[in-house]
């Protein structure tokens, strides 16, 4: 079909007495692409489109043929003559755009424009832009997460059967009639990157076609014809074998991660992917190795039993983790008890945990600070590449920074987070190193962060929208340095591909341009898969969260005050780094090294960013990071990392 890579065509199939393409009057009656393409799709997919029989009911169907995917919403339909038939409204696009997770997110079929009167549609239809589908996809996937535990029993049985026969086609009994989408969503969330077979499915059908990998039926007798190439599964039956046990544990971990959010919904999928990458083997063995990693990180979760006849999804209370179960991002409070005796002095700068009364004078009240030229920054430990010059934005477009009103900062505030207390930074804690802390927390005004991430949905850090990772080439990296105004730079950023955004974030940029790049990354983040989110995390860590200006960089009029730079860096950590750490495959060693650099930096913005991060209510730092900080704070020599012991970006 003739369409751009960022849009899909739509076709309506139904019975029409004036339709000349079908032998019975059933066929395409409205379309947005060429008519001959619509007719060809009907000829190749007619058996799926024409469902019949007493078991016909609404269904979501995903077909993939060659370079196209067709997502179909099929509903029962009474034609003008009173006959019983079906009406199919289909979207046709590339496999990269209509990914299985995107298709499942559209199960409610409530995207803008979906409400067309398909019963009367005829002739030309408009194409559907990708941007129209993204909001509906996010809502649909969030709803599937919310009701996933309702189908926990069926999901467990389906996972067990997939572990036993990963290459088979399955016909799954959906006796309750409303669990197909949840089961498919859970299967793909955990195993979507492990199997090479196409994720084609029908959430209800009356025939078992080889083109469909997963078919759900309401009953066996009379509901589906016998097909020896398919494996029939009653997901509520149990065999009592190893596959059943492994499946139950995987589902418990996955439900736990979904309930926690903050990247926990990716934990099982990431663990399975890591286990598969480390060593190829049968899927059941891969799942066993993944479980060892999951159990070792979070302990064996205890998930409440979901009864077979649980309440219907509508109005159902979302599933919650068992009381008292520790999440994977909770920090330890009592696992490290430092020796209260002063440690012997050592040569060179020493990290000391104890805070001493600060001697810096309180700053004068800031009425309306404007960005000003900054002095030459002090040299940093890790040199950065020479920056590429970017013209300063026009004066009218330069941002201004307003401090958040509040009381004057206390020279010795009580730390908020228990992690800070464990580091011994309370006002009454004595210094454990001679001479006090050489890196005291700076006294800066409070500032509200500007680099905010996606709007938080209930129970998770961002609405999950597993859409296509936009990857068009616009020459962003080369065009940005020539941008003359903020608006010109904004246009370049908004039209760029997602990987171009990440590439631009790896180059030195004016702070105002950096804000544009991160703002666009935050807007697209819900549509990025986990690998892209890991790349964003790596980019942020590689630039030290932009908590300080690059060494040797010229002062720029768009540079913010120290307190604003610190607040932005800490906020960026929350939505770009913390969720990846919670997923279990984040670079804990890199984060520990970064926090150490921030804490000991001569730049006040870096030190303030450190304290804002660790004093947050849920910093989400792994135990290895806390241990590193405690060892440094109490002068314990750093040990060499074990081979293969830390997660890293590859």
Secondary structure by P-SEA (a helix, b strand, c coil): ccccccbbbbbbbcccccccccccccccccccccaaaaaaaaaaccccccccccccccbbbbbbcccbbbbbbbbbbbccccccbbbbbbbbbccccccaaaaaaacccccccccccccccccbbbbbccccaaaaaaaaaaaaaaacccaaaaaaaaaaaaaacccccccccccccccaaaaaaaaaacccccccccbbbbcccccccccccbbbbccccccccccccbbbbccccccccaaaaaaaaaaaaaaaaaaacccccaaaaaaaaaaaaaccccaaaaaaaaaaaaaaacccccccccccccccccccccccccccccccccccccccccccccccccccbbbbcccccccccccccccccccccccccccccccccccccccccccccbbbbbcccccccccccccccaaaaaaccccccccccccccccccccccbbbbccccccccccccccccccccccccccccccccccccaaaaaaaaaaccaaaaaaaaaccccaaaaaaaaaaaaaacccccaaaaaaaaaaaaaaccccccccccccccccccaaaaaaaaaaaaacccaaaaaacccaaaaaaaaaaaaaacccaaaaaaaaaaaacccccccaaaaaaaaaaaacccccccccccccccc
